[in-house]
Amino acid sequence: MSRRTLIAGNWKMNGLTGSLDYFRELAPVAADSAAEVLVCPPATLIHPVAQACRGTRIRVGGQDCHARNSGAHTGDISAPMLRDAGASHVILGHSERRAGHGERDMDVQAKAAAASAAGLVPVICVGETLTEREAGQAVEVVARQLAGSLPENSAIVDLVIAYEPVWAIGTGLTASLTDVAEMHAAIRERLKNPLTTCILYGGSVKPDNAEALLSLADVDGALVGGASLDVTDFSAIVRAAGSGTQLAR
Ligand code: PEP
């Protein structure tokens, strides 16, 4: 069975309603792409972006959700709310949330279950720190994060994994192609649905390194932070995934 290719942009805490022209430029690039294209803007923009992208091949995602559907959780957003606003996916367990908000694997797992129950595709992020990589523990750390973060029924859930070495996020450093290939193969080995689960690489993906990363056998796409803020750069990364006339893996 073939796997889809996904190019996803994570805008993090960037973007105002004045940023919507971006989608007029991205729409024709997405229309011609072999990849699915996803943009995850801040929560305030999910609905306007979903409206701006109606009739295009651009999907919209959240950057986090709460594990509960509703209740006394000031400032939080639930998975059904994201869905209601027009999201199809949600990024979960990003290293900035693990580090900045103390999110543990068990929290990510609960959020992933809530997301998938609400009809969202969870994009579950895993990745080692530089200290862990230098200690030779990268695969062990990522395997532990996967085991703890995937929903218990992951065999029947449509999900995406994003391997994002923490030291490569926003730093301009990328993992070597050998290290990415090794980690993606190690992740795939541990999945319940190895042949169909999409595994993204994230960490300073740019127009000039996207093609090489996307050419690796187990790399099914990219999660792009900084470069997704510039529509020219993000479009170049989408184009690096090939055109709609090429067969997706
Ligand atoms: C990210 O935030 O998920 C990310 C990969 O960021 P950057 O591309 O800026 O490294």
Residues whose N, C-alpha, C, O or C-beta is under 5 A from the ligand:
A	BS01	PEP	N10 A168 I169 G170 T171 G202 G203 S204 V205 L223 V224 G225 G226 A227
